[in-house]
Amino acid sequence: MFIGRERELASLKEFYDKDGIGMTVIYGRRRIGKSTLIAEFVKDKKTIFYTATKVGKTRNLELFSRQVVDLFMLGMENISFGTLEAVFDFIDKNIGDEKIILVIDELPYWAEKDEALLSVLQKYIDTVWNDKNLKIILCGSALSFMEKKVLSKKSPLFGRRNSQIKLEAFNYLDAAKFVPNYSNEDKAICYGITGGVAKYLSMIDSNKSIDENIVRLFFRTDGYLYDETRNLLTQEFSDISLVNNIVEQIASGENALNIIAAKIGEKAQTVLYSLEKLRNVGLIEKKKCITDEKNKKKTQYVLKDYMFKFWYEFIPKATSVIEMGQGEIYYTKVVKPVLHSFMGSIFEEMCRYYTLMKGITGEYGCFITSVGTWWGVENITEKDGEVRAQSADIDVVALSEVDKKAVVGECKFKNEKIDKGIYDTLIRRSKLISAKYKVSKYIFFSLSGYTDWYDSLADEDVLLLTLDSLYE
């Protein structure tokens, strides 16, 4: 069953419905669901669908040619093409007035070994096919290749595309559609362990409990996600050891370049190069303080992929137990008791998404245009009058550049109610937000509700939400 991607399908339909030659580009990290999206879109349309592989220029041309011949002359096996131009000319001669879709999936595998591919494609779009009803979809997982070689001004194809789709992981609401009969708490955990990645979500059996799914996928040697991080890194990197050490540090909470470099005993420049590659494949991201985005010192590297976060936090320490066939015991005794703690930062991201989603519609009395986190230093005055500095952060900071207003929030994914202390801390820290924004709303997000103190709080600028609120 195909789930979600309504906007992307609508974009592809708009692209397809317009007559004439056209090209669109779909790209995104591995396992995100690009091929599934394309397959869903073309299922009732006449299509040449070729998925390139790492077999070199000649073999890719041969395999592509077979797909082309199969569409136009099914059963004809003795036709071969010596050049790309020859097979493109064959398409031109056979397409007629029909509307045909030409899909080249995993384009980088072919184009990296055939430097002429993109230029030849550009020539045919501009000249030979310019009066044809041909819709070209180019797709790839290598983000840097797709952005630099296909989408950038330096690409032969620059200016030829009608649209592009950078496919991202499912948000927490769409991810929940994969497990409709789960409780909201289990839906959130399901999102947390898969990161909204389509492939991982598709492997969750919603007829089994979230615990059973986690054990089956992560804590068994035959589990799909038991070796997934190593598989992905092996596909993308030559120096697995270095990259693994970097990801391990980020997963453990180290997010500054110099600290990561010192911890693993490498030069900062070496680490930076790998960090950029990790960003290019969509596994990590740079996080900036929302009111101080130009301050390079306020930059943190964090894992963008929550499955990686879960894997690095729990699996390396459990490997011996898992390989003895006792992974379920390890999960029950070690992982499950701290699952809520693991979910803390993921819940914060869910709350930021919710706040932006509601804020765009003006629900908080202003037009929210961005959301993020804030961190810095606050001065605390002790009872004896002594002032001490301590680090401080605010989980949710949503800004309206139009109205010069801010919405701030605190999130707790814990089996305990939010008390007055959390309220006092947020009110105090909100005063540290840049003076150019007036704080208009204070939002609290709680898994387990609120203490009785909040019953007497009469402040329309304070919103008390629960996990259920995020799924309403």
VENURLIN-V912442 format. One record per backbone hydrogen bond with DSSP energy under -1.0 kcal/mol. NH is the residue of the N-H (numbers start at 1). CO is the residue of the C=O. E is the energy in kcal/mol with one decimal. If there is no record, write none. Layout:
# VENURLIN-V912442
[[NH & CO & E] [NH & CO & E]]
This chain:
# VENURLIN-V912442
[[9 & 5 & -2.4] [10 & 6 & -2.3] [11 & 7 & -2.2] [12 & 8 & -2.3] [13 & 9 & -2.3] [14 & 10 & -2.2] [15 & 11 & -2.1] [16 & 12 & -2.6] [17 & 13 & -2.8] [22 & 134 & -2.0] [24 & 136 & -2.6] [25 & 163 & -1.4] [26 & 138 & -2.9] [27 & 165 & -2.5] [28 & 140 & -1.4] [32 & 29 & -1.2] [37 & 33 & -2.2] [38 & 34 & -2.4] [39 & 35 & -2.8] [40 & 36 & -2.3] [41 & 37 & -2.1] [42 & 38 & -2.5] [45 & 42 & -2.5] [48 & 101 & -3.1] [50 & 103 & -2.8] [52 & 105 & -2.6] [55 & 53 & -2.0] [60 & 56 & -2.0] [61 & 57 & -2.1] [62 & 58 & -2.1] [63 & 59 & -2.7] [64 & 60 & -2.7] [65 & 61 & -2.4] [66 & 62 & -1.6] [67 & 63 & -1.5] [68 & 64 & -2.0] [69 & 65 & -2.8] [70 & 66 & -2.7] [71 & 67 & -1.4] [72 & 68 & -1.8] [73 & 69 & -3.7] [76 & 73 & -2.2] [87 & 83 & -1.4] [88 & 84 & -2.4] [89 & 85 & -2.5] [90 & 86 & -1.8] [91 & 87 & -1.9] [92 & 88 & -2.1] [93 & 89 & -2.3] [94 & 90 & -1.4] [95 & 91 & -1.6] [98 & 95 & -1.5] [100 & 133 & -2.0] [101 & 46 & -2.2] [102 & 135 & -3.0] [103 & 48 & -3.5] [104 & 137 & -2.5] [105 & 50 & -3.2] [107 & 139 & -3.0] [109 & 106 & -1.3] [110 & 107 & -1.2] [111 & 107 & -2.8] [112 & 108 & -2.4] [113 & 110 & -1.0] [117 & 114 & -1.6] [120 & 116 & -3.0] [121 & 117 & -2.4] [122 & 118 & -2.2] [123 & 119 & -2.2] [124 & 120 & -2.2] [125 & 121 & -2.2] [126 & 122 & -2.2] [127 & 123 & -1.9] [129 & 124 & -3.5] [132 & 129 & -2.4] [134 & 132 & -1.1] [135 & 100 & -3.0] [136 & 22 & -3.1] [137 & 102 & -3.0] [138 & 24 & -2.4] [139 & 104 & -2.5] [140 & 26 & -1.6] [143 & 141 & -1.3] [146 & 142 & -2.5] [147 & 143 & -2.4] [148 & 144 & -2.6] [149 & 145 & -3.1] [151 & 146 & -1.8] [155 & 152 & -1.6] [158 & 155 & -1.6] [160 & 157 & -2.3] [162 & 23 & -3.9] [165 & 25 & -3.2] [167 & 27 & -2.7] [170 & 196 & -3.1] [175 & 171 & -2.6] [176 & 172 & -1.3] [177 & 174 & -1.2] [178 & 175 & -1.5] [179 & 176 & -1.2] [182 & 179 & -1.9] [187 & 183 & -2.4] [188 & 184 & -2.2] [189 & 185 & -2.1] [190 & 186 & -2.6] [191 & 187 & -2.2] [192 & 188 & -2.2] [193 & 189 & -2.2] [194 & 190 & -1.3] [195 & 191 & -2.3] [197 & 194 & -1.6] [199 & 31 & -2.4] [201 & 197 & -2.5] [202 & 198 & -2.4] [204 & 201 & -1.6] [208 & 205 & -2.1] [213 & 209 & -2.1] [214 & 210 & -2.3] [215 & 211 & -2.4] [216 & 212 & -2.5] [217 & 213 & -2.4] [218 & 214 & -2.7] [219 & 215 & -1.0] [223 & 220 & -2.0] [225 & 217 & -1.2] [226 & 223 & -1.2] [231 & 227 & -2.3] [232 & 228 & -2.6] [233 & 229 & -2.5] [234 & 230 & -2.4] [235 & 231 & -1.7] [236 & 232 & -1.2] [237 & 233 & -2.7] [240 & 238 & -1.2] [243 & 239 & -1.9] [244 & 240 & -2.9] [245 & 241 & -2.1] [246 & 242 & -2.1] [247 & 243 & -2.7] [248 & 244 & -2.4] [249 & 245 & -1.9] [250 & 246 & -2.2] [251 & 247 & -2.8] [252 & 248 & -1.4] [253 & 250 & -1.5] [254 & 249 & -2.3] [260 & 256 & -2.5] [261 & 257 & -2.6] [262 & 258 & -2.2] [263 & 259 & -2.5] [264 & 260 & -1.9] [266 & 261 & -2.2] [271 & 267 & -2.1] [272 & 268 & -2.7] [273 & 269 & -1.9] [274 & 270 & -1.5] [275 & 271 & -2.6] [276 & 272 & -2.4] [277 & 273 & -1.7] [278 & 274 & -2.5] [279 & 275 & -2.0] [280 & 276 & -2.3] [281 & 277 & -1.6] [282 & 279 & -1.5] [283 & 278 & -2.4] [284 & 278 & -1.0] [285 & 302 & -2.5] [287 & 300 & -3.9] [289 & 298 & -1.2] [290 & 373 & -2.7] [292 & 289 & -2.0] [295 & 292 & -1.5] [298 & 295 & -1.5] [300 & 287 & -2.8] [301 & 255 & -2.4] [302 & 285 & -2.5] [304 & 283 & -2.1] [305 & 283 & -1.5] [309 & 305 & -1.6] [310 & 306 & -2.6] [311 & 307 & -2.9] [312 & 308 & -2.9] [313 & 309 & -1.5] [314 & 310 & -1.8] [315 & 311 & -2.3] [318 & 315 & -1.3] [322 & 318 & -2.8] [323 & 319 & -2.7] [325 & 322 & -2.1] [326 & 321 & -2.4] [330 & 326 & -1.7] [331 & 327 & -2.7] [332 & 328 & -2.4] [333 & 329 & -2.6] [334 & 330 & -2.9] [335 & 330 & -1.1] [336 & 331 & -3.1] [338 & 335 & -1.7] [339 & 336 & -1.4] [342 & 338 & -2.2] [343 & 339 & -1.9] [344 & 341 & -1.2] [347 & 343 & -3.1] [348 & 344 & -1.7] [349 & 345 & -1.6] [350 & 346 & -2.2] [351 & 347 & -2.4] [352 & 348 & -2.2] [353 & 349 & -2.2] [354 & 350 & -2.4] [355 & 351 & -2.5] [356 & 352 & -2.4] [357 & 353 & -2.6] [358 & 354 & -2.5] [359 & 355 & -2.7] [360 & 356 & -2.3] [362 & 359 & -1.5] [363 & 358 & -1.8] [365 & 362 & -1.7] [368 & 359 & -1.8] [368 & 366 & -1.0] [369 & 399 & -2.7] [370 & 399 & -1.3] [372 & 397 & -2.0] [374 & 394 & -1.8] [376 & 392 & -2.5] [378 & 390 & -2.9] [380 & 388 & -3.4] [382 & 386 & -3.5] [385 & 382 & -1.8] [388 & 380 & -2.7] [390 & 378 & -2.5] [392 & 376 & -2.4] [394 & 374 & -2.6] [396 & 409 & -2.0] [397 & 372 & -2.4] [398 & 407 & -3.2] [399 & 370 & -2.5] [400 & 405 & -2.8] [404 & 400 & -1.6] [405 & 400 & -1.1] [406 & 438 & -2.3] [407 & 398 & -2.7] [408 & 441 & -2.2] [409 & 396 & -2.4] [410 & 443 & -2.0] [412 & 445 & -2.3] [418 & 449 & -2.4] [423 & 419 & -1.2] [424 & 420 & -2.7] [425 & 421 & -2.1] [426 & 422 & -2.1] [427 & 423 & -2.4] [428 & 424 & -2.2] [429 & 425 & -2.8] [430 & 426 & -2.2] [432 & 429 & -2.2] [433 & 430 & -1.2] [437 & 434 & -1.9] [438 & 404 & -2.2] [440 & 406 & -3.0] [442 & 461 & -3.2] [443 & 408 & -2.9] [444 & 463 & -2.9] [445 & 410 & -2.7] [446 & 465 & -2.0] [447 & 412 & -2.2] [451 & 418 & -2.2] [454 & 451 & -1.6] [455 & 452 & -1.8] [456 & 453 & -1.1] [457 & 454 & -1.3] [462 & 459 & -2.0] [463 & 442 & -3.0] [465 & 444 & -3.1]]
